[in-house]
Amino acid sequence: MDEKRLYFKQLLAGRDFAASNPIAGQMVNFVYLIGDRVTRECVVVDPAWSVDDLLDIAARDDMKLTGALATHYHPDHIGGDLLGMATVEGVRELLERQGVKVHCQALEAVWVKRMTGVSDSDLAVHESGDELQVGRVPIRFIHTPGHTPGSQCFLLENRLISGDTLFLDGCGRTDLPGGDSEEIYRSLHERLAHLPDDTLLFPGHRYSGEDSASMGETRKTNYVYRVQSLEDWLRLVP
């Protein structure tokens, strides 16, 4: 991939957009815009909290939104009811403004529809290893279950957008509906094991002092990589 073509923005809810929403500021979600600077096409990863703000950012950069990518179905990432505390804007509101597909993992489709009210025709369903071309920028889908059954990460060149599968410190919870401690261990230690140390990790939340880190640094400092067996992991994260 030609790095000069790559359009890549990491946006923090409550700071870079949805600045007036106190709940967005507390949740510290990251949203990503990825595209091709030559063709002016882009996609948005986990569009939530303020759809208009996200569309305005893309428009100011002279980029046209052609799709939405969902790491998983939780409302702080794709919209819906947030534990009765708030109704979060997300893919449903995006589709009202922009006729695009929502790209989700096959096992996550039913959860996405249930959370947001979108229909089968609104979704583009993927398996692990699928690739989406945005202009001439390829994005590879990696199924990483554990936080939810259909959680997925997105790999583009040396960047990994990990959603809630992996943070700079820690990993996604497994005590919510669909969570599975054994599966998240396999996602962290097997499904993402092929990534080189110089891969840059971009998580779904800003739960640490930095916005991103290399996988090599993350493997050195994140406690999830200190546990070297599934048995020990299940004692730590039952």
Summary of the structure (lengths in Angstrom):
residues: 238
radius of gyration: 16.7
end to end distance: 40.7
largest distance: 50.7
contacts: 845
relative contact order: 0.13
helix: 29%
strand: 31%
